[in-house]
Amino acid sequence: MPYVNLKITKDGVTKEQKAELVRGITDLLVRVLNKKPEHTHIVIDEIDVENWGYCGVLTSEYRANGKD
């Protein structure tokens, strides 16, 4: 039973984009590892940029300084 936990920053990702990610990851597991889609679980965690650190600072600060 494949379980994939995808963590992304919460910044306007649409339901359609999430659905495409789930389809793509499922298809990849089927193609590469011969896993059954009905046994595949994918969880998308959206993290506020104030709760994600990168390069020694919060992602919100990093982006505010034009580094994204």
Secondary structure, DSSP 8 states (H G I E B T S, - for coil): --EEEEEEE-SS--HHHHHHHHHHHHHHHHHHH---GGG-EEEEEEE-GGG-EETTEEHHHHHHTT--
